[in-house]
Amino acid sequence: MARKNKIQELNDTLIDTLMNDLKDPEKCTPGLYQVVRGVITDNQAAVDNLDVDAIEAAADKIDMPFKFGN
């Protein structure tokens, strides 16, 4: 398997795992949200191509137990 494919597979696995962790109230910590934010930043090009309505629908399904300060 080429290095690029391995990195993509690792990235896909990380994202799948993070999505599952976001559904587990015991794993939803500020640290988890920081990791998710980092993954989003690292994948900004892919995020920019997502439909705004899809992003809002996904955000509505995530029950954040706290708010981030600005």
SERO-4910 file (N, C-alpha, C, O; in steps of 0.05 Angstrom, whole numbers):
BEGIN
 pado doro    nc1    nc2    nc3   cac1   cac2   cac3    cc1    cc2    cc3    oc1    oc2    oc3
  Met    A     17    -24      0      0      0      0     18     25      0     37     26     15
  Ala    A     12     44    -17     28     68    -19     25     85      6      4     84     20
  Arg    A     45    100     12     45    117     36     21    135     37      8    138     59
  Lys    A     14    147     15     -9    166     14    -35    151     22    -51    162     36
  Asn    A    -38    126     12    -62    110     19    -62    103     48    -83    103     61
  Lys    A    -39     97     60    -37     91     88    -45    115    105    -59    112    125
  Ile    A    -35    138     97    -42    163    112    -72    168    110    -84    176    130
  Gln    A    -84    164     86   -112    168     83   -128    148    100   -148    156    112
  Glu    A   -119    123    100   -133    103    117   -131    110    146   -151    107    161
  Leu    A   -108    119    155   -104    128    183   -123    151    189   -135    152    210
  Asn    A   -124    171    171   -141    194    175   -171    186    176   -185    195    193
  Asp    A   -179    168    159   -207    158    159   -213    144    185   -235    148    196
  Thr    A   -195    127    194   -199    113    220   -201    132    243   -218    129    260
  Leu    A   -183    152    243   -184    172    264   -210    187    264   -222    191    286
  Ile    A   -220    195    241   -245    210    240   -268    192    248   -286    201    263
  Asp    A   -269    167    240   -290    148    249   -290    145    279   -311    145    292
  Thr    A   -266    142    291   -264    138    319   -273    163    334   -287    162    354
  Leu    A   -265    187    324   -273    212    337   -303    215    336   -315    224    355
  Met    A   -315    208    313   -344    210    311   -358    192    331   -378    200    343
  Asn    A   -348    168    335   -359    150    355   -355    162    383   -373    160    400
  Asp    A   -332    173    389   -326    185    415   -345    208    421   -353    212    444
  Leu    A   -352    224    400   -370    246    404   -398    237    412   -413    253    424
  Lys    A   -405    213    407   -431    202    414   -431    191    443   -452    184    453
  Asp    A   -407    189    455   -405    177    482   -401    200    502   -380    212    503
  Pro    A   -421    205    519   -419    227    538   -395    225    557   -385    245    566
  Glu    A   -386    201    562   -363    198    580   -337    206    567   -317    212    580
  Lys    A   -337    206    540   -312    213    525   -312    242    516   -292    252    506
  Cys    A   -335    256    518   -337    283    509   -325    302    529   -337    311    548
  Thr    A   -300    308    525   -285    326    542   -274    349    526   -274    348    501
  Pro    A   -265    370    539   -252    392    524   -229    382    507   -225    392    485
  Gly    A   -214    363    516   -192    352    501   -201    339    475   -188    342    454
  Leu    A   -223    324    476   -234    312    452   -242    333    432   -236    330    408
  Tyr    A   -255    354    441   -263    375    422   -239    390    411   -240    399    388
  Gln    A   -217    392    426   -193    403    415   -181    386    392   -172    396    372
  Val    A   -182    360    397   -172    341    376   -190    343    351   -180    344    329
  Val    A   -216    344    355   -235    346    332   -229    373    317   -228    373    293
  Arg    A   -225    394    332   -219    420    319   -193    418    303   -192    428    281
  Gly    A   -173    404    313   -148    400    299   -152    384    273   -140    391    253
  Val    A   -168    363    274   -174    347    251   -189    364    230   -183    362    206
  Ile    A   -208    380    239   -222    397    220   -203    417    207   -204    421    183
  Thr    A   -185    429    223   -165    447    212   -147    434    192   -141    445    171
  Asp    A   -138    409    199   -120    394    181   -134    387    155   -121    383    134
  Asn    A   -160    385    155   -175    376    132   -192    399    121   -214    395    110
  Gln    A   -183    424    124   -198    447    117   -207    447     87   -230    455     82
  Ala    A   -191    438     69   -199    437     41   -224    419     37   -242    427     22
  Ala    A   -224    397     51   -248    379     48   -272    391     62   -295    389     52
  Val    A   -268    405     84   -290    418     99   -302    440     82   -326    443     81
  Asp    A   -285    455     68   -294    477     51   -313    467     29   -329    483     19
  Asn    A   -310    442     21   -327    431      0   -353    419      9   -369    410     -7
  Leu    A   -357    419     36   -382    407     47   -405    427     44   -401    451     45
  Asp    A   -428    416     42   -453    432     40   -458    445     68   -457    431     88
  Val    A   -464    471     68   -469    485     94   -492    472    109   -490    470    134
  Asp    A   -513    464     96   -536    451    109   -528    425    122   -537    419    144
  Ala    A   -510    410    109   -501    385    121   -484    390    146   -487    375    166
  Ile    A   -468    411    145   -451    418    169   -470    426    192   -465    417    214
  Glu    A   -489    442    186   -508    451    207   -524    428    219   -529    427    243
  Ala    A   -532    409    202   -547    386    211   -530    369    229   -539    359    250
  Ala    A   -505    365    222   -486    349    239   -481    363    265   -481    351    286
  Ala    A   -477    390    264   -472    405    289   -496    404    308   -493    402    332
  Asp    A   -520    404    297   -544    402    313   -547    375    327   -559    374    349
  Lys    A   -535    354    316   -537    328    328   -517    323    350   -519    304    366
  Ile    A   -496    340    351   -476    337    372   -485    352    397   -489    377    396
  Asp    A   -488    338    419   -497    350    444   -472    357    460   -461    341    474
  Met    A   -464    383    457   -440    392    471   -447    398    500   -464    414    505
  Pro    A   -433    385    518   -440    388    547   -429    414    558   -432    420    582
  Phe    A   -415    430    542   -404    455    552   -400    474    528   -402    466    505
  Lys    A   -395    499    534   -390    519    513   -361    528    513   -349    529    535
  Phe    A   -350    533    490   -323    544    488   -324    574    492   -343    587    483
  Gly    A   -304    585    506   -302    613    509   -290    626    485   -275    613    470
  Asn    A   -296    651    480   -284    665    457   -262    682    466   -249    696    450
***
